[in-house]
Amino acid sequence: MDEPAEAVTMPSHVRATDFGHVLVLIDYHSGSVQGLLPAAADRFRRAAPVGDCRALGEPLNNQLRAAGLLVPATSASPWPLTVAHTGRASWGSAEHVAGTARPKPVSLLDHLCGTGALAAVASIKAAGRRRTAMQRVVHAIRLAMSTGCRPATPKEAAAAVDAVRAAGWYAPGRTACLEESAAVVLLLATRRLTVTWCHGVAADPVRLHAWVQTEDGTAVGEPDSTRAYTPVLVLGARHRHRI
């Protein structure tokens, strides 16, 4: 009789998204991303429903455990796996445009508010080890949302996005989608308003994106290409994914 395998599980701060031809694992503590190509992805699919690491094979099992994407558990249980919408393959020719288009003009007050929100996000990222910066940003987003009294209207959310992007145009540091979206959440929180924050993944090639949505699920200030992203982590009034 075969010896039972040591029980392992996927930590709650790790998300797995299956695109068919590639399976993507994201660690929301370290911010690391692991892509499993077809053979490895197929082994992960077989193992996930029953939480049995023997289906992975020893090399892949050791690789995922060394990366912290699988951890010891008291008993075997299924590993959550999101099946992504695939859409049309882009092969790198339909990337999301970020920071390349001049933002809409805003008032001086809104510009200062956007600058303050971006500075707060930069401080949160810098206030500790680099490998846990993503964890701190996600924690700050959740904390900011807990102070809200009501959801932002589409007009209020769009104004916050415009303010942050206008400030980011002149910012000396990185102001990509993660920083922008987190800053929008923090800016609205100062007004006791909330939005839904989304972090998603798309394939062909594998790429990540963060954005905000109004309560009805409408992406704020986003191009149609954002629909190619499958939301992996969603934080907001109607979504409480703890990690």
VOPAGU-2260 file (C-alpha; in pm, 1 decimal, decimal comma):
REM VOPAGU-2260
SITE   aa  ch    i         X         Y         Z
SITE  MET   A    0       0,0       0,0       0,0
SITE  ASP   A    1     131,2     342,1     -89,2
SITE  GLU   A    2     229,3     572,1     195,3
SITE  PRO   A    3      -8,6     868,9     228,8
SITE  ALA   A    4     143,5    1191,9     105,7
SITE  GLU   A    5     221,6    1469,3     346,7
SITE  ALA   A    6     -76,8    1704,0     345,2
SITE  VAL   A    7     -14,0    2042,2     186,1
SITE  THR   A    8    -240,0    2331,4      95,7
SITE  MET   A    9    -232,4    2660,6     -89,3
SITE  PRO   A   10    -212,2    2955,7     155,3
SITE  SER   A   11    -506,6    3196,7     156,5
SITE  HIS   A   12    -281,8    3475,5      26,2
SITE  VAL   A   13    -202,4    3275,5    -289,3
SITE  ARG   A   14    -438,2    3276,0    -589,9
SITE  ALA   A   15    -432,4    3028,1    -880,7
SITE  THR   A   16    -582,1    3119,7   -1219,5
SITE  ASP   A   17    -610,9    2867,7   -1503,5
SITE  PHE   A   18    -597,1    2994,3   -1863,3
SITE  GLY   A   19    -576,4    2645,5   -2010,9
SITE  HIS   A   20    -239,5    2681,8   -2181,9
SITE  VAL   A   21     -84,3    2840,8   -1871,7
SITE  LEU   A   22    -171,2    2842,2   -1501,0
SITE  VAL   A   23     -69,9    3149,4   -1300,6
SITE  LEU   A   24      -2,7    3157,1    -925,8
SITE  ILE   A   25      14,4    3495,4    -750,0
SITE  ASP   A   26     144,1    3542,4    -394,0
SITE  TYR   A   27     -22,2    3853,9    -249,4
SITE  HIS   A   28     223,8    3868,7      39,7
SITE  SER   A   29     544,9    3874,6    -161,3
SITE  GLY   A   30     398,7    3991,1    -493,4
SITE  SER   A   31     572,3    3703,6    -674,2
SITE  VAL   A   32     415,7    3541,5    -980,0
SITE  GLN   A   33     469,8    3182,9   -1095,9
SITE  GLY   A   34     355,4    3057,5   -1435,2
SITE  LEU   A   35     305,1    2683,8   -1493,8
SITE  LEU   A   36     330,5    2573,0   -1856,5
SITE  PRO   A   37     102,5    2296,3   -1996,9
SITE  ALA   A   38     263,4    1985,6   -1845,4
SITE  ALA   A   39     305,4    2138,9   -1498,6
SITE  ALA   A   40     -35,7    2307,6   -1521,0
SITE  ASP   A   41    -200,9    1973,4   -1595,8
SITE  ARG   A   42     -40,1    1816,7   -1288,8
SITE  PHE   A   43    -159,5    2107,8   -1074,7
SITE  ARG   A   44    -516,6    2067,6   -1209,9
SITE  ARG   A   45    -516,3    1699,4   -1113,4
SITE  ALA   A   46    -384,5    1773,2    -765,2
SITE  ALA   A   47    -603,1    2076,2    -682,9
SITE  PRO   A   48    -950,1    1913,3    -644,7
SITE  VAL   A   49    -827,2    1670,5    -376,7
SITE  GLY   A   50    -525,9    1859,9    -241,6
SITE  ASP   A   51    -295,8    1564,2    -313,2
SITE  CYS   A   52      59,4    1676,7    -384,8
SITE  ARG   A   53     155,2    1332,8    -520,6
SITE  ALA   A   54     -13,7    1424,5    -848,8
SITE  LEU   A   55     234,0    1712,1    -886,4
SITE  GLY   A   56     541,6    1493,6    -898,7
SITE  GLU   A   57     837,8    1555,5    -671,3
SITE  PRO   A   58    1016,8    1830,1    -872,7
SITE  LEU   A   59     707,5    2051,5    -906,3
SITE  ASN   A   60     598,6    1979,9    -549,1
SITE  ASN   A   61     940,1    2084,6    -418,5
SITE  GLN   A   62     945,4    2394,1    -641,2
SITE  LEU   A   63     605,7    2519,6    -523,9
SITE  ARG   A   64     683,0    2448,8    -158,2
SITE  ALA   A   65    1019,7    2624,2    -178,7
SITE  ALA   A   66     842,1    2929,7    -324,4
SITE  GLY   A   67     586,1    2927,7     -41,8
SITE  LEU   A   68     299,7    2863,4    -286,1
SITE  LEU   A   69     218,5    2538,2    -106,1
SITE  VAL   A   70     257,3    2488,6     268,7
SITE  PRO   A   71     211,4    2196,1     512,8
SITE  ALA   A   72    -143,7    2131,4     632,1
SITE  THR   A   73    -307,6    1912,8     895,7
SITE  SER   A   74    -523,9    1738,9     634,4
SITE  ALA   A   75    -569,0    1736,2     258,2
SITE  SER   A   76    -827,2    1976,5     116,0
SITE  PRO   A   77    -897,0    2119,9    -232,3
SITE  TRP   A   78    -687,1    2412,6    -356,3
SITE  PRO   A   79    -903,1    2697,0    -495,9
SITE  LEU   A   80    -854,7    2736,7    -870,6
SITE  THR   A   81   -1012,4    3011,5   -1082,9
SITE  VAL   A   82   -1082,0    2923,4   -1445,7
SITE  ALA   A   83   -1014,9    3239,3   -1648,9
SITE  HIS   A   84   -1203,5    3377,6   -1943,7
SITE  THR   A   85    -958,3    3349,0   -2229,2
SITE  GLY   A   86   -1067,3    3599,9   -2493,0
SITE  ARG   A   87    -864,0    3677,1   -2803,4
SITE  ALA   A   88    -491,3    3613,4   -2788,9
SITE  SER   A   89    -293,6    3935,5   -2805,7
SITE  TRP   A   90      58,6    3796,6   -2835,6
SITE  GLY   A   91     182,8    4115,2   -2677,0
SITE  SER   A   92      22,0    4352,6   -2927,9
SITE  ALA   A   93    -270,6    4468,5   -2712,2
SITE  GLU   A   94    -104,6    4578,1   -2391,7
SITE  HIS   A   95    -279,2    4807,8   -2144,6
SITE  VAL   A   96    -154,4    5164,0   -2188,1
SITE  ALA   A   97     -35,4    5306,9   -1856,5
SITE  GLY   A   98     133,5    5639,0   -1797,4
SITE  THR   A   99     178,6    5717,5   -2166,9
SITE  ALA   A  100    -122,5    5944,2   -2229,1
SITE  ARG   A  101    -135,1    6291,9   -2078,2
SITE  PRO   A  102    -405,9    6293,8   -1807,6
SITE  LYS   A  103    -704,7    6526,8   -1794,5
SITE  PRO   A  104    -638,7    6866,6   -1634,1
SITE  VAL   A  105    -759,3    6897,2   -1273,8
SITE  SER   A  106    -779,9    7175,2   -1017,4
SITE  LEU   A  107    -480,5    7260,4    -798,5
SITE  LEU   A  108    -663,0    7120,7    -495,1
SITE  ASP   A  109    -735,4    6791,1    -670,2
SITE  HIS   A  110    -375,3    6775,9    -792,0
SITE  LEU   A  111    -249,3    6819,6    -434,9
SITE  CYS   A  112    -489,6    6554,2    -307,5
SITE  GLY   A  113    -372,2    6311,3    -575,6
SITE  THR   A  114      -9,8    6385,9    -491,7
SITE  GLY   A  115     -73,3    6318,0    -124,6
SITE  ALA   A  116    -242,7    5985,6    -198,9
SITE  LEU   A  117      42,3    5871,6    -425,6
SITE  ALA   A  118     297,3    5978,4    -162,5
SITE  ALA   A  119     109,1    5771,4      95,5
SITE  VAL   A  120     124,4    5461,6    -126,2
SITE  ALA   A  121     496,7    5517,3    -188,5
SITE  SER   A  122     554,5    5545,0     188,0
SITE  ILE   A  123     360,1    5223,8     252,7
SITE  LYS   A  124     568,9    5035,9      -4,4
SITE  ALA   A  125     893,7    5173,3     140,0
SITE  ALA   A  126     805,0    5108,1     505,5
SITE  GLY   A  127     946,3    4757,3     530,2
SITE  ARG   A  128    1100,6    4474,9     335,7
SITE  ARG   A  129    1062,7    4489,7     -40,2
SITE  ARG   A  130     930,9    4132,8     -62,5
SITE  THR   A  131     630,7    4219,2     156,4
SITE  ALA   A  132     543,3    4550,8     -12,4
SITE  MET   A  133     241,8    4398,1    -189,6
SITE  GLN   A  134     108,1    4267,6     140,3
SITE  ARG   A  135     132,9    4615,2     294,5
SITE  VAL   A  136     -43,4    4778,0      -0,2
SITE  VAL   A  137    -329,9    4526,2      10,9
SITE  HIS   A  138    -361,3    4573,8     388,2
SITE  ALA   A  139    -373,3    4952,8     344,1
SITE  ILE   A  140    -645,0    4919,6      79,0
SITE  ARG   A  141    -856,4    4700,0     305,0
SITE  LEU   A  142    -805,4    4934,1     600,8
SITE  ALA   A  143    -898,2    5240,1     392,7
SITE  MET   A  144   -1215,4    5073,9     270,9
SITE  SER   A  145   -1322,3    4996,4     626,3
SITE  THR   A  146   -1355,1    5370,4     695,8
SITE  GLY   A  147   -1601,1    5438,7     413,2
SITE  CYS   A  148   -1958,6    5548,7     476,7
SITE  ARG   A  149   -2094,0    5496,1     125,0
SITE  PRO   A  150   -1985,7    5387,4    -224,5
SITE  ALA   A  151   -1847,4    5660,2    -448,6
SITE  THR   A  152   -2065,6    5765,2    -738,6
SITE  PRO   A  153   -1924,6    5721,1   -1091,0
SITE  LYS   A  154   -1852,9    6096,0   -1102,8
SITE  GLU   A  155   -1672,4    6094,1    -764,3
SITE  ALA   A  156   -1469,0    5787,4    -855,9
SITE  ALA   A  157   -1373,0    5929,9   -1196,4
SITE  ALA   A  158   -1263,8    6258,7   -1034,9
SITE  ALA   A  159   -1037,9    6067,0    -794,1
SITE  VAL   A  160    -882,8    5868,1   -1079,6
SITE  ASP   A  161    -820,9    6189,4   -1275,6
SITE  ALA   A  162    -659,7    6355,8    -971,2
SITE  VAL   A  163    -424,4    6063,8    -908,6
SITE  ARG   A  164    -325,6    6030,6   -1274,7
SITE  ALA   A  165    -262,5    6403,1   -1303,7
SITE  ALA   A  166     -33,9    6386,6   -1000,4
SITE  GLY   A  167     135,3    6070,3   -1127,1
SITE  TRP   A  168     226,3    6239,7   -1455,7
SITE  TYR   A  169     474,1    6455,2   -1262,7
SITE  ALA   A  170     575,5    6205,0    -994,5
SITE  PRO   A  171     945,6    6110,8    -990,4
SITE  GLY   A  172     884,7    5749,0    -882,8
SITE  ARG   A  173     690,5    5454,1   -1021,2
SITE  THR   A  174     322,0    5531,0   -1077,0
SITE  ALA   A  175     188,1    5227,3   -1257,8
SITE  CYS   A  176    -157,9    5075,5   -1220,0
SITE  LEU   A  177     -95,3    4928,6    -872,8
SITE  GLU   A  178      14,1    5261,8    -726,9
SITE  GLU   A  179    -259,3    5453,5    -909,9
SITE  SER   A  180    -544,4    5225,4    -804,8
SITE  ALA   A  181    -429,3    5207,6    -441,9
SITE  ALA   A  182    -393,5    5586,1    -431,3
SITE  VAL   A  183    -749,3    5626,3    -563,7
SITE  VAL   A  184    -878,0    5408,1    -279,4
SITE  LEU   A  185    -684,1    5611,0     -21,4
SITE  LEU   A  186    -795,1    5943,4    -170,4
SITE  LEU   A  187   -1161,9    5843,1    -163,2
SITE  ALA   A  188   -1121,4    5710,5     191,4
SITE  THR   A  189   -1031,2    6062,2     308,5
SITE  ARG   A  190   -1383,7    6154,2     194,0
SITE  ARG   A  191   -1538,4    5842,6     354,7
SITE  LEU   A  192   -1610,3    5697,8       9,6
SITE  THR   A  193   -1536,1    5349,4    -123,4
SITE  VAL   A  194   -1484,2    5176,3    -456,3
SITE  THR   A  195   -1412,3    4815,5    -547,6
SITE  TRP   A  196   -1042,1    4744,6    -599,3
SITE  CYS   A  197    -949,2    4471,6    -847,0
SITE  HIS   A  198    -624,6    4296,7    -929,3
SITE  GLY   A  199    -633,1    4063,3   -1225,5
SITE  VAL   A  200    -429,0    3861,3   -1469,2
SITE  ALA   A  201    -445,4    3810,4   -1845,6
SITE  ALA   A  202    -257,2    3577,0   -2076,8
SITE  ASP   A  203     -78,6    3593,9   -2414,6
SITE  PRO   A  204     145,8    3720,8   -2268,9
SITE  VAL   A  205      84,2    3678,1   -1896,2
SITE  ARG   A  206      42,6    4026,1   -1748,5
SITE  LEU   A  207    -108,6    4182,7   -1437,2
SITE  HIS   A  208    -326,7    4488,6   -1391,1
SITE  ALA   A  209    -497,9    4672,8   -1104,3
SITE  TRP   A  210    -800,6    4900,5   -1136,3
SITE  VAL   A  211   -1102,7    5029,2    -945,9
SITE  GLN   A  212   -1472,2    4980,1   -1011,6
SITE  THR   A  213   -1788,5    5150,6    -895,3
SITE  GLU   A  214   -2041,9    4951,1    -694,7
SITE  ASP   A  215   -2222,4    4835,8   -1010,3
SITE  GLY   A  216   -1901,9    4678,8   -1146,1
SITE  THR   A  217   -1811,6    4950,0   -1397,2
SITE  ALA   A  218   -1434,9    4998,0   -1436,3
SITE  VAL   A  219   -1338,6    5362,6   -1378,5
SITE  GLY   A  220   -1122,7    5536,7   -1637,9
SITE  GLU   A  221   -1024,1    5208,1   -1801,8
SITE  PRO   A  222    -996,4    5112,0   -2171,2
SITE  ASP   A  223   -1190,6    4818,3   -2317,0
SITE  SER   A  224    -873,3    4607,7   -2295,9
SITE  THR   A  225    -923,4    4578,3   -1918,4
SITE  ARG   A  226   -1198,5    4325,4   -1992,4
SITE  ALA   A  227    -923,5    4081,7   -2092,2
SITE  TYR   A  228    -816,5    4058,6   -1727,8
SITE  THR   A  229    -967,4    3797,2   -1499,8
SITE  PRO   A  230   -1008,5    3945,1   -1149,0
SITE  VAL   A  231    -804,9    3739,3    -904,4
SITE  LEU   A  232    -825,6    3951,1    -588,9
SITE  VAL   A  233   -1128,7    4178,2    -543,4
SITE  LEU   A  234   -1169,0    4403,6    -239,8
SITE  GLY   A  235   -1473,3    4615,7    -177,2
SITE  ALA   A  236   -1816,7    4643,4     -21,4
SITE  ARG   A  237   -1953,9    4328,9    -185,1
SITE  HIS   A  238   -1627,8    4130,7    -191,8
SITE  ARG   A  239   -1438,8    4039,3     124,3
SITE  HIS   A  240   -1156,7    3805,8      15,0
SITE  ARG   A  241    -939,5    3770,9     322,4
SITE  ILE   A  242    -569,2    3707,2     274,5
